[in-house]
């Protein structure tokens, strides 16, 4: 699969995104919530735990209202460093208005180096 280089777009406040996704205390506040695109923009959101990532329910009506007038994200890419498998580094979920990306759900156990800087 060939993708464009990532473009890092707008950053969002935890308090704004918490209204759409979860409670503010479920977010890792040292990492940005940011639109990132490799031609299909997604809002990258780092959460504290597997429990938090499992509870996510997107309020799409609220998301549409919030993103009106912006380069709207096509979905939410949710990540946590708490993993099901000990050899994994990141657990991920990709949610869009119409579905949960099955490929990403399978990719929940992928290995990558997460840079928190």
Secondary structure, 3 states (H helix, E strand, C coil): CCCCCCEEEEEECHHHHHCCCCCHHHECCCCCEEEEECCCCEEEEEECCHHHHHHCCCCHHHHHHHHCCCCCCCEEEEEECCCCCCCCCCEEEEEECCCECHHHHHHHHCCCCCCCC
